[in-house]
Amino acid sequence: MTKSEKQHPTLLPIVRAVSDLRGEIIKWRNEGRTIGLVPTMGALHDGHISLLQEARRRADKVVTTIFVNPTQFGPNEDFTKYPRDEAADVEKLIAAKCDLLYAPPVTEMYPPNFSTTVRVGDVTEGLCGAARPGHFDGVATVVTKLLMQALPDVAVFGEKDYQQFVMIKRFVRDLDIPVEVVGAPTVREHDGLAMSSRNVYLSEDERARAKQFPWVLNTLAIDISLRPNDVAQAIEKAQKLLADVGIDRVEYLEVRDAATLEPMEAFDRPARLLGAIQIGKTRLIDNVPIPEAE
Ligand code: AMP
């Protein structure tokens, strides 16, 4: 039993095995309750909690999952140093009135000889898919497993990871998984920086520079909205602006169809502006909708 299970034996039940998760959920099903699922990797912040609140609005019982999924990290990425603090997460989940925490160990999710990968084409090409080979395979596989394990009515994901959200909607449709996938808007710090568990990696100086990223994204989105035929030119200008405000590297800055993620040369249908940058050693992603011109 972990420290948090001892501290909060009844306030937040914690299960670590699929069989126990299903045992809890079947009890609720027998009472006629609906189930909402919120998958996370822990190190919870207000962005995660907003997903939980959205799930609460749509379902009777909310299950949060915490699993730092090794298969979605590349060999040179931050799997081992990814922030983990289950005791702090449990406090936040109790405050947010989560009904159940599912926090399986790696061996529960990937038993010996695990051999299956869910690979989604099309929407995973480009953007983060280009820089992080295998990442979306890992996410699609683990999210498929979590959905099959819990069989919720609704599952809530953040628009912060927009490509991931579109991919999840796509494979849930393609594989006929009986769940409603809901997106929730990005929760931001007071200065506009999108909340992320990885923001703790930023030094004070890097954090000060990071806040320029959402500001440049918003400026660019308005620019494109006002001059819908000059997308490439507006992006070029914004790339220079990012360099000027101290962003070390722009990995991508692209306008994509909001539903299909198809690249767009002109703003002629609902669109999303997506970006990835690097500050020091930290990679940050963010995205905003492009507003319709008045
Ligand atoms: P993570 O723990 O980073 O894997 O994220 C778990 C879920 O929380 C995903 O659906 C993310 O898109 C979502 N999420 C992360 N950051 C935010 C944020 N700032 N606002 C809203 N949702 C978020």
Residues whose N, C-alpha, C, O or C-beta is under 5 A from the ligand:
A	BS01	AMP	P39 T40 M41 G42 G47 H48 V156 F157 G158 E159 K160 D161 A184 P185 T186 V187 A194 M195 S196
